[in-house]
Amino acid sequence: MSSLKTHSPSHPRSLVTTLSRYLGRDPASWRPDFRCGGRHLDKSPRSRAGASANSEPFTANTAPRRKRTSTDPKTCARTANMEASLRIMAGVRRLLRRSGPGLVLRRLRHKKKWASTEPKFSSIRLALQNFDMNYKVQFGDLWPSIRVSLLSEQKYGALINNFSTWDKTTYELEQLKAKDFVLEAQRRMWEKAFPEEPSTPALPPELETPPSPGAPWPYSPNLRCYTFTKGDISRFYPARVSSLGVLDYYLMDASSLLPVLALGVQPGDTVLDLCAGPGGKTLALLLTGCCRHLAANDISGSRTRRLKQVLHSYVPQDGSQVRVTSQDGRKWGDLERSTYDRVDVQVEELSYFRHLFQDTFSFFPSCRIGELVLPVLWANFGPMYFCRLRRLT
């Protein structure tokens, strides 16, 4: 008998076609229903269930255990064909047990999602489409630059920790060509308040003196935050522990410092931060040295834990104590009714504040109330919205 050629059919029906070529018969008549020597050779489940317990089991890969006694040539020929077909089927079973994509039955293959159920667009692409439709109408020609900045790596500022060796840290950051944008704004206000005479020669930046303590500064004092200039994509190295046991500076989005500056904290003030997490603004309020009492609250438990970690890393243990809570800010009036009075407020104008920091941040010019800092290619800070309320009573 000729051997069966090995190949990898893509479908079990091709196996049937191949076997029919070797057996020379119709595949529909493959069910063996022959009798040889009074022995029934039907292998269907129905015939196996009705077989007697004394009948010998028949296997496809072994020869019959007793010799055939029939002398009919036609019967013996049919028996030989049936045994050959059973051997071929056993070989096919062994082939199907082998690994290979072409030998795996279709019902056993991994089925991918149908095209009708697969998402046509990813969630990120849908979000960007919604951003384009909504914010392009609001920001107009500024939106392409804002969109690229939001998808780019964020730019950070280094808030100097006044509880550490701040003079040494300041010198190291200046060697990296970073500038204190708060000091630059103070110098600009000082020059406007006390204009120099035209005959006075301009001094180099390293010889310039900082603003005098008597210079008018209506915003929160004692804050130093270094940033790199426009177009400089350099990054600050991670903060290190100073000789006093606290970290030397805090990396944060520099636009988050603007609300603290605009608040104008004065010595002896009682300050409440309702959205204190993750801790940058609360740390900046402590660094002003003006808060007689500071309450930091955030409804998120994870952000509150992060706030406590920041205070533990940047504030000495014997320093100013901050009361940290995790309550709903909308119910703060009921919780602290005896501490905070209800007052009438009005929104103050911050156009001069925008003028001082316009070289470092990009302010949205069409904001009617408060200030909105937008990230752009030359200043990837924000987005940040803030406004200042003044007490009337």
DAQUI-V874832 format. One record per residue. N is the residue number from 1. PHI is phi in whole degrees, -180 to 180 (NA if undefined). D_FIRST is the distance of its C-alpha to the first C-alpha in Angstrom with 1 decimal. Layout:
# DAQUI-V874832
n=N phi=PHI d_first=D_FIRST
n=N phi=PHI d_first=D_FIRST
This chain:
# DAQUI-V874832
n=1 phi=NA d_first=0.0
n=2 phi=-72 d_first=3.8
n=3 phi=-79 d_first=6.4
n=4 phi=-83 d_first=9.2
n=5 phi=-71 d_first=12.4
n=6 phi=-86 d_first=15.4
n=7 phi=-154 d_first=18.5
n=8 phi=-115 d_first=21.6
n=9 phi=-72 d_first=22.1
n=10 phi=-84 d_first=25.8
n=11 phi=-151 d_first=25.4
n=12 phi=-59 d_first=23.2
n=13 phi=-64 d_first=23.0
n=14 phi=-68 d_first=20.9
n=15 phi=-64 d_first=18.3
n=16 phi=-62 d_first=18.4
n=17 phi=-64 d_first=18.2
n=18 phi=-64 d_first=15.1
n=19 phi=-66 d_first=13.2
n=20 phi=-66 d_first=14.6
n=21 phi=-67 d_first=13.2
n=22 phi=-74 d_first=9.5
n=23 phi=-88 d_first=10.5
n=24 phi=67 d_first=13.0
n=25 phi=-143 d_first=15.9
n=26 phi=-72 d_first=19.1
n=27 phi=-62 d_first=19.3
n=28 phi=-70 d_first=22.5
n=29 phi=-104 d_first=20.9
n=30 phi=-81 d_first=18.6
n=31 phi=-68 d_first=20.9
n=32 phi=-71 d_first=19.4
n=33 phi=-137 d_first=22.2
n=34 phi=-114 d_first=20.9
n=35 phi=-125 d_first=22.7
n=36 phi=-136 d_first=21.2
n=37 phi=67 d_first=23.8
n=38 phi=75 d_first=26.4
n=39 phi=-113 d_first=24.6
n=40 phi=-86 d_first=24.6
n=41 phi=-110 d_first=21.6
n=42 phi=-71 d_first=23.2
n=43 phi=-102 d_first=23.1
n=44 phi=-70 d_first=26.0
n=45 phi=-60 d_first=29.1
n=46 phi=-66 d_first=31.2
n=47 phi=-72 d_first=29.1
n=48 phi=-69 d_first=29.1
n=49 phi=-70 d_first=32.8
n=50 phi=-92 d_first=33.4
n=51 phi=-74 d_first=31.3
n=52 phi=-79 d_first=33.4
n=53 phi=-72 d_first=33.9
n=54 phi=-83 d_first=32.8
n=55 phi=-72 d_first=29.2
n=56 phi=-80 d_first=26.6
n=57 phi=-69 d_first=25.0
n=58 phi=-112 d_first=21.3
n=59 phi=-113 d_first=19.4
n=60 phi=-79 d_first=16.1
n=61 phi=-100 d_first=15.2
n=62 phi=-127 d_first=16.2
n=63 phi=-77 d_first=15.4
n=64 phi=-59 d_first=18.0
n=65 phi=-79 d_first=21.2
n=66 phi=-126 d_first=22.1
n=67 phi=-76 d_first=20.5
n=68 phi=-70 d_first=20.1
n=69 phi=-104 d_first=23.1
n=70 phi=-77 d_first=22.4
n=71 phi=-109 d_first=22.2
n=72 phi=-75 d_first=21.6
n=73 phi=-63 d_first=18.6
n=74 phi=-67 d_first=18.5
n=75 phi=-66 d_first=18.8
n=76 phi=-64 d_first=16.0
n=77 phi=-66 d_first=13.6
n=78 phi=-65 d_first=14.9
n=79 phi=-65 d_first=14.6
n=80 phi=-63 d_first=10.9
n=81 phi=-63 d_first=10.5
n=82 phi=-64 d_first=13.1
n=83 phi=-65 d_first=11.7
n=84 phi=-64 d_first=8.5
n=85 phi=-65 d_first=11.2
n=86 phi=-68 d_first=13.3
n=87 phi=-64 d_first=11.1
n=88 phi=-65 d_first=10.8
n=89 phi=-64 d_first=14.6
n=90 phi=-65 d_first=15.3
n=91 phi=-65 d_first=14.0
n=92 phi=-65 d_first=16.1
n=93 phi=-63 d_first=19.0
n=94 phi=-66 d_first=18.8
n=95 phi=-65 d_first=18.9
n=96 phi=-70 d_first=21.9
n=97 phi=-75 d_first=23.7
n=98 phi=-72 d_first=23.9
n=99 phi=-80 d_first=27.1
n=100 phi=158 d_first=27.3
n=101 phi=-65 d_first=29.2
n=102 phi=-84 d_first=26.2
n=103 phi=-105 d_first=24.4
n=104 phi=-95 d_first=27.5
n=105 phi=-63 d_first=27.9
n=106 phi=-64 d_first=30.9
n=107 phi=-71 d_first=32.9
n=108 phi=-100 d_first=32.6
n=109 phi=-77 d_first=33.7
n=110 phi=-78 d_first=37.4
n=111 phi=-98 d_first=39.3
n=112 phi=-78 d_first=42.2
n=113 phi=-67 d_first=45.5
n=114 phi=-70 d_first=45.6
n=115 phi=-63 d_first=47.9
n=116 phi=-71 d_first=50.4
n=117 phi=-101 d_first=51.1
n=118 phi=-73 d_first=51.2
n=119 phi=-68 d_first=54.8
n=120 phi=-74 d_first=55.8
n=121 phi=-131 d_first=58.4
n=122 phi=-74 d_first=58.8
n=123 phi=-66 d_first=61.8
n=124 phi=-66 d_first=63.4
n=125 phi=-68 d_first=63.2
n=126 phi=-66 d_first=64.7
n=127 phi=-64 d_first=67.5
n=128 phi=-65 d_first=68.3
n=129 phi=-64 d_first=68.4
n=130 phi=-66 d_first=70.9
n=131 phi=-62 d_first=73.0
n=132 phi=-64 d_first=73.1
n=133 phi=-70 d_first=74.2
n=134 phi=-85 d_first=76.9
n=135 phi=-82 d_first=78.3
n=136 phi=-66 d_first=78.2
n=137 phi=-71 d_first=80.8
n=138 phi=-79 d_first=83.0
n=139 phi=-100 d_first=82.9
n=140 phi=65 d_first=82.4
n=141 phi=-69 d_first=82.1
n=142 phi=-78 d_first=82.0
n=143 phi=-64 d_first=78.7
n=144 phi=-57 d_first=76.3
n=145 phi=-68 d_first=77.9
n=146 phi=-66 d_first=78.0
n=147 phi=-65 d_first=74.3
n=148 phi=-66 d_first=73.3
n=149 phi=-67 d_first=75.5
n=150 phi=-66 d_first=74.0
n=151 phi=-87 d_first=70.5
n=152 phi=-96 d_first=71.7
n=153 phi=-70 d_first=72.6
n=154 phi=-72 d_first=75.8
n=155 phi=-99 d_first=78.9
n=156 phi=-117 d_first=81.0
n=157 phi=-118 d_first=84.5
n=158 phi=-107 d_first=85.9
n=159 phi=-86 d_first=88.6
n=160 phi=-69 d_first=90.8
n=161 phi=-86 d_first=91.4
n=162 phi=-71 d_first=95.2
n=163 phi=-84 d_first=94.7
n=164 phi=-111 d_first=93.2
n=165 phi=-79 d_first=94.4
n=166 phi=-69 d_first=94.5
n=167 phi=-67 d_first=96.5
n=168 phi=-68 d_first=93.9
n=169 phi=-65 d_first=91.0
n=170 phi=-62 d_first=92.9
n=171 phi=-65 d_first=93.3
n=172 phi=-65 d_first=89.6
n=173 phi=-71 d_first=88.6
n=174 phi=-68 d_first=91.2
n=175 phi=-68 d_first=89.6
n=176 phi=-86 d_first=86.4
n=177 phi=67 d_first=88.4
n=178 phi=-91 d_first=88.3
n=179 phi=-126 d_first=91.3
n=180 phi=-85 d_first=93.0
n=181 phi=-72 d_first=93.1
n=182 phi=-70 d_first=95.6
n=183 phi=-65 d_first=98.0
n=184 phi=-63 d_first=97.6
n=185 phi=-68 d_first=98.5
n=186 phi=-64 d_first=101.6
n=187 phi=-65 d_first=102.7
n=188 phi=-66 d_first=102.3
n=189 phi=-68 d_first=104.5
n=190 phi=-65 d_first=107.0
n=191 phi=-66 d_first=107.4
n=192 phi=-75 d_first=108.0
n=193 phi=-75 d_first=110.5
n=194 phi=-127 d_first=112.3
n=195 phi=-67 d_first=111.9
n=196 phi=-80 d_first=112.7
n=197 phi=-71 d_first=115.4
n=198 phi=-60 d_first=114.3
n=199 phi=-79 d_first=115.9
n=200 phi=-75 d_first=113.8
n=201 phi=-72 d_first=111.0
n=202 phi=-78 d_first=107.4
n=203 phi=-93 d_first=106.0
n=204 phi=-64 d_first=102.5
n=205 phi=-60 d_first=100.1
n=206 phi=-74 d_first=100.2
n=207 phi=-101 d_first=104.1
n=208 phi=-71 d_first=104.4
n=209 phi=-95 d_first=105.7
n=210 phi=-68 d_first=104.2
n=211 phi=-60 d_first=106.1
n=212 phi=-72 d_first=109.1
n=213 phi=-62 d_first=109.2
n=214 phi=-82 d_first=111.7
n=215 phi=-67 d_first=109.5
n=216 phi=-68 d_first=108.6
n=217 phi=-145 d_first=105.1
n=218 phi=-80 d_first=104.7
n=219 phi=-105 d_first=101.2
n=220 phi=-63 d_first=99.7
n=221 phi=-91 d_first=100.8
n=222 phi=62 d_first=99.4
n=223 phi=-113 d_first=95.9
n=224 phi=-131 d_first=94.1
n=225 phi=-138 d_first=90.7
n=226 phi=-101 d_first=89.1
n=227 phi=-136 d_first=86.7
n=228 phi=-85 d_first=85.4
n=229 phi=-71 d_first=86.8
n=230 phi=-61 d_first=85.4
n=231 phi=79 d_first=82.1
n=232 phi=-90 d_first=81.7
n=233 phi=-102 d_first=78.4
n=234 phi=-66 d_first=79.1
n=235 phi=-123 d_first=78.4
n=236 phi=-77 d_first=80.5
n=237 phi=-74 d_first=79.2
n=238 phi=-59 d_first=78.9
n=239 phi=-66 d_first=82.1
n=240 phi=-117 d_first=83.2
n=241 phi=-78 d_first=85.5
n=242 phi=-83 d_first=89.0
n=243 phi=-69 d_first=91.5
n=244 phi=-90 d_first=92.8
n=245 phi=90 d_first=89.5
n=246 phi=-124 d_first=88.5
n=247 phi=-72 d_first=86.3
n=248 phi=-81 d_first=88.1
n=249 phi=-153 d_first=86.9
n=250 phi=-118 d_first=84.8
n=251 phi=-84 d_first=82.3
n=252 phi=-153 d_first=82.5
n=253 phi=-68 d_first=82.4
n=254 phi=-61 d_first=85.9
n=255 phi=-69 d_first=86.5
n=256 phi=-70 d_first=86.5
n=257 phi=-82 d_first=89.8
n=258 phi=-63 d_first=91.6
n=259 phi=-61 d_first=92.2
n=260 phi=-68 d_first=93.8
n=261 phi=-66 d_first=96.0
n=262 phi=-68 d_first=97.0
n=263 phi=-66 d_first=97.9
n=264 phi=65 d_first=100.9
n=265 phi=-68 d_first=101.1
n=266 phi=-115 d_first=104.6
n=267 phi=-57 d_first=105.8
n=268 phi=91 d_first=106.1
n=269 phi=-78 d_first=103.7
n=270 phi=-105 d_first=101.6
n=271 phi=-118 d_first=98.1
n=272 phi=-121 d_first=95.3
n=273 phi=-112 d_first=91.7
n=274 phi=-81 d_first=89.7
n=275 phi=-121 d_first=86.5
n=276 phi=-81 d_first=86.6
n=277 phi=-69 d_first=83.0
n=278 phi=-86 d_first=81.5
n=279 phi=131 d_first=84.9
n=280 phi=-66 d_first=85.8
n=281 phi=-69 d_first=88.8
n=282 phi=-64 d_first=90.0
n=283 phi=-64 d_first=90.0
n=284 phi=-65 d_first=91.9
n=285 phi=-65 d_first=94.5
n=286 phi=-68 d_first=95.0
n=287 phi=-70 d_first=95.4
n=288 phi=-67 d_first=98.3
n=289 phi=72 d_first=100.4
n=290 phi=-109 d_first=102.2
n=291 phi=-83 d_first=100.5
n=292 phi=-72 d_first=102.8
n=293 phi=-147 d_first=100.1
n=294 phi=-128 d_first=96.5
n=295 phi=-113 d_first=94.2
n=296 phi=-112 d_first=90.5
n=297 phi=-132 d_first=88.4
n=298 phi=-153 d_first=84.8
n=299 phi=-73 d_first=83.0
n=300 phi=-83 d_first=79.6
n=301 phi=-68 d_first=79.1
n=302 phi=-68 d_first=76.8
n=303 phi=-70 d_first=79.3
n=304 phi=-67 d_first=82.1
n=305 phi=-64 d_first=80.2
n=306 phi=-63 d_first=79.7
n=307 phi=-62 d_first=83.5
n=308 phi=-65 d_first=84.4
n=309 phi=-65 d_first=82.2
n=310 phi=-65 d_first=83.9
n=311 phi=-64 d_first=87.4
n=312 phi=-70 d_first=86.5
n=313 phi=-87 d_first=85.3
n=314 phi=-117 d_first=88.1
n=315 phi=-116 d_first=91.2
n=316 phi=-62 d_first=93.0
n=317 phi=-66 d_first=93.2
n=318 phi=-94 d_first=97.0
n=319 phi=-84 d_first=96.9
n=320 phi=-68 d_first=97.3
n=321 phi=-89 d_first=95.8
n=322 phi=-118 d_first=93.7
n=323 phi=-89 d_first=93.1
n=324 phi=-104 d_first=89.4
n=325 phi=-132 d_first=88.4
n=326 phi=-134 d_first=85.4
n=327 phi=-122 d_first=87.0
n=328 phi=-78 d_first=86.8
n=329 phi=-63 d_first=89.2
n=330 phi=-69 d_first=90.2
n=331 phi=-105 d_first=91.8
n=332 phi=-69 d_first=93.6
n=333 phi=-65 d_first=96.9
n=334 phi=-76 d_first=96.7
n=335 phi=-77 d_first=95.6
n=336 phi=-121 d_first=98.3
n=337 phi=-65 d_first=101.0
n=338 phi=-83 d_first=103.8
n=339 phi=-99 d_first=102.6
n=340 phi=-111 d_first=101.8
n=341 phi=-87 d_first=104.2
n=342 phi=-85 d_first=103.3
n=343 phi=-130 d_first=104.6
n=344 phi=-87 d_first=104.6
n=345 phi=-131 d_first=102.8
n=346 phi=-141 d_first=102.6
n=347 phi=-82 d_first=100.2
n=348 phi=-92 d_first=101.7
n=349 phi=-80 d_first=101.1
n=350 phi=-121 d_first=98.9
n=351 phi=-66 d_first=99.2
n=352 phi=-70 d_first=101.0
n=353 phi=-62 d_first=98.3
n=354 phi=-64 d_first=95.8
n=355 phi=-65 d_first=97.9
n=356 phi=-70 d_first=98.0
n=357 phi=-112 d_first=94.2
n=358 phi=-73 d_first=93.0
n=359 phi=-78 d_first=92.2
n=360 phi=-106 d_first=89.6
n=361 phi=-123 d_first=88.2
n=362 phi=-106 d_first=87.4
n=363 phi=-93 d_first=89.4
n=364 phi=-76 d_first=88.6
n=365 phi=-72 d_first=91.7
n=366 phi=-97 d_first=91.5
n=367 phi=-79 d_first=91.5
n=368 phi=-79 d_first=94.5
n=369 phi=-125 d_first=94.8
n=370 phi=75 d_first=94.0
n=371 phi=-130 d_first=91.9
n=372 phi=-126 d_first=88.2
n=373 phi=-95 d_first=86.5
n=374 phi=-113 d_first=83.4
n=375 phi=-76 d_first=80.9
n=376 phi=-131 d_first=80.8
n=377 phi=-65 d_first=79.3
n=378 phi=-88 d_first=82.4
n=379 phi=-148 d_first=83.2
n=380 phi=-85 d_first=80.1
n=381 phi=-120 d_first=82.2
n=382 phi=101 d_first=82.0
n=383 phi=-74 d_first=81.8
n=384 phi=-149 d_first=84.9
n=385 phi=-116 d_first=87.5
n=386 phi=-155 d_first=90.8
n=387 phi=-147 d_first=94.3
n=388 phi=-115 d_first=97.5
n=389 phi=-110 d_first=99.7
n=390 phi=-109 d_first=103.4
n=391 phi=-75 d_first=105.3
n=392 phi=-97 d_first=108.2
n=393 phi=-122 d_first=109.8
